[in-house]
Each structure stands twice: as C-alpha cells, then as structure tokens.
Amino acid sequence: MHGAGADIFTANMYLAEDRILCWELVSKRRGQWILHYVKSAYAETDVPDEVPELISQRRRWLNGSFFAAVHSTVKFGYIYRSSHTAARKFWIHVELVYQTFNLIFSWFSLGNYYIAFYILSNAMEDKSFGIAGIKVINLVLNYMYLGLLVTCYLLALGNRPQGSKKWYTIAFIGFGIVTIYMTFSAFFLAFRGISDIASQSQNGTLTFGDFFTNSIFRNIVVSLLATLGLYIFASLLFFEPWHMITSFVQYLLMAPSYIAVLNVYAFANVHDVSWGTKGDNKVATDLGTVSAAGKNKNEVEVVVPTEQKDINAAYEDALHVLSQKPEKAVPKPDLNQKQEDYYRNFRTNVLLVWTLTNGLLGAVVVSTAGKADDKGAQNAVKGYMGFVLFSVAALAFVRFCGSTAYLIIRLFAGE
C-alpha cells in the first residue's frame, strides 16, 4: 500500500491482510461465511533467528493486527448486513466484547507492566519480611527499567534494528532480568500469603471469607493459579504439553520485551509500511557513481578568466544580477514528500497519545499505591494490581472456553 495513495491507517491495516480478509468474509453483505480452525494443518516458515529480524517482523505484525482490530471493532455494524443466524450473531457479539476489552488492555500494556513491576517490588519492602537491602535492589531495578525504556524510545526513533543490534540485545537481557525478579517476587508473596492462611488455620480462626479478605492470596495466588492452571490444563486437553516445557520459560523471560521493546518500536514506526521480513527492511536507493577522467586522477582542470577585461565583465554581470529582484519561485508540491510527511505526522500523533495515556495511567496508580514498608504487603497489592492480574486470568479463561468448545465440537463433527 505504500506509495499507492492509501491513507496511513489503511496502509497499516493491510499489513495484517489475513485478518482483514477473514473479517470481510464473515461480514460480507448477505453472506453466511464462517471460518474453521483446522488443527491438523501445519506450515513451515523462515523464522527470525536474530533480534533485529524479530523486531522488524513484529513491527509489521503488531501494527497490522492493531489497526485491523480497530477497523473490525469500529466497523462491527457490518455484521448486521450479513445473513448469519441470530444465534451466530449473538456469539459474534460476545466475541466483540472480548476483542474490545483485549484491545483496550493491550493499548495500556506498557503502563500496566510497569505498574505490576512497581507494585510487586514495593510489596517486597514489607518490614515483616526482613529482606536486607531490598530498597536498594528495587531502586536499581526501577532505574534500570526506566533507563531501558528510554533507550528503546531513542533507538526506535530513527535507528534501524540491524544497526542497533547490540543495544536491542542488551534491552532484551535487561528486561529478562526484570522478569526474573518479578517472578521471584510473585512466588515469594504467594508463599507468604499461603503461610498467613495456614497460620490462621492452626489458630482455629480461619473462615472461608479469609481466603478472599487476604489480598495477597486473593490477587496473586488465585490469579496466578488460574492463569497458569488454564494454560497447563488446556495443553493437556489437546495432548500437546510439550510447548509448556520447551518454550514457556523463554516466553516468560521475553514477555516485557514484547511490550517495552517491540511495542515501542512498532508505534514509533507506524509510518513504515514495508513488509519487514528478512532483507525487506529498507528502501532501495541508487546514488549513482562518480568517475574521474584523465590519466592523473588526483588533478582537476579549472577554467578561470585571466584577462582584466574579462574579470571586469564578470564583475559587472554579477552586480547586475544582484541588483535585480529575483522572481518569487512557486514551489511545486512533491506528492511523495507530502505523503511521507503525512505518514510521519500520523506516527507522531499515535506515539504521543500512546505514550501519554500509558504514562498518565502509570503515574496515577504508582502515586496512589500504598507503601509496603508503612502499611504492609497486603495493602500494596490491593486495588489496581488485582484488576490487572484478574484481567489476565479472565482473558485466558475466555480463550480456554473457546479452545475447549472447539475440541468438543471437533470430537463430534470432525474437521
């Protein structure tokens, strides 16, 4: 679409041409087209094997899927022009609710992940835990997190991933360290929450309501068990648990990089609508060649006037030119440059809104979050942290229900 006169929204939307094609088929006027997932199908692809190739590929996928999702959400009314049954339209409406929430949740993923990091690290400062030097560790990791994020912004605004491979690799490793600390904090807090429940049970004061009044147990233990449990149970249902063993750790370590590195690069390069696959990440240009004539390539010939009359004549001509008011040159519009400026201005607006909204969310939640060293870890993980964790669990539950329904239907109807 680049260079074909398309607006930037459409150009990005068609980077996810498979999603647009599927949406247009399902919402086709007076049509009843449906899509089927075929579990037995397989494909081979040339996957990225280095960080720069991954970043370039994900830029296309992230921007394409985001704008395609916005298009299908805004144009959801198209479904009413189709001839689908009322029951099918009802389930498509259910999917709309899921997709809309998932789209909004994804938009704020940059702020939400930092909030989760801040709250988990802050909860570790509970004085009852007695962890020496925890405030220093949190301070260092917090500055490292923000420093890496600023680095990713600076790299994304002009540098090609292929030219900044070392810095991007450092960012991936740095955010992996942050994930390790967050994972340790989550399981440590979960252990403490279970210990508190167990101590109440031994004292004979435990009630069923205590499981939900204990914010650590409710927000961290329950949500983590629900999310991880759904993934493990679903993999066992489909008799494919191997990816949980071979890929889950890598996925977990790269989770913040998908948000803080890949998302930042994607939104900072919305104006780039190239394909982004291996070898297709720059515009081919030909600057031409310069060749010297003559035997001695270190010498040049310059013709200058030597006669006094010729010098005076040249001087008079120069004075005459300077005395004349030049005609105002009417700039001719360069359509390619105009389109490029439009694309880049759109990029700036999207990146600005995305950054400010996520920054505002993070600033509000972090500034209002309770301090664990004053009010304890239970108070620190209350409120918004619970919303984030249970939102992740709820989205996973919806996907689990869909995959399980497919499995049941496949047992009776086949593929």
MOMO-V751007 format. One line per field, one symbol per residue. ss: DSSP state (a for helix, b for strand, c for the rest). phi: phi as a letter, one per 20 degrees, with the letter a starting at -180 (. if undefined). Layout:
ss: ???
phi: ???
This chain:
ss: cccccccaaaaaaaaaaaaaaaaaaaccccccccccccccccccccccccaaaaaaaaaaaaaaaaaaaaaaaacaaaaaaccccaaaaaaaaaaaaaaaaaaaaaacaaaaaaaaaaaaaaacccaaaccccaaaaaaaaaaaaaaaaaaaaaaaccccaaacaaaaaaaaaaaaaaaaaaaaaaaaaaaaaaaaaaaaaacccccccaaaacaaaaaaaaaaaaaaaaaaaaaaaccccaaaaacaaaaaaaaaaaaaaaaaaaaacccccccccccccccccccccccccccccccccccccccaaaaaaaaaaaaaaaacccccccccccaaaaaaaaaaaaaaaaaaaaaaaaaaaaaaaaaacccaaaacaaaacccaaaaaaaaaaaaaaaaaaaaaaaaaaaaaacc
phi: .fnenfffffffgefdffffffffffeggldcfcddedfffbbdbeffdcggffffffgfffffffffffffffefggffefdffffffffffffffffffffffffeffffffffffffffffegfffmefmfffffffffffgfffffgfffffepefgfecgffffffffffffffgffffffffffffffffffffffemdfcffffdefffffedfffffffffffffffffelcefffeecffffffegfffeedfffffffcffedffnegnccbefccemcccednfefedcdcecfdfffffffffffffffffefffffefefeffffffffffffgfffffffffffffgffffffeffeffddnffffefmffffffffffffffffffffffffffffedmd
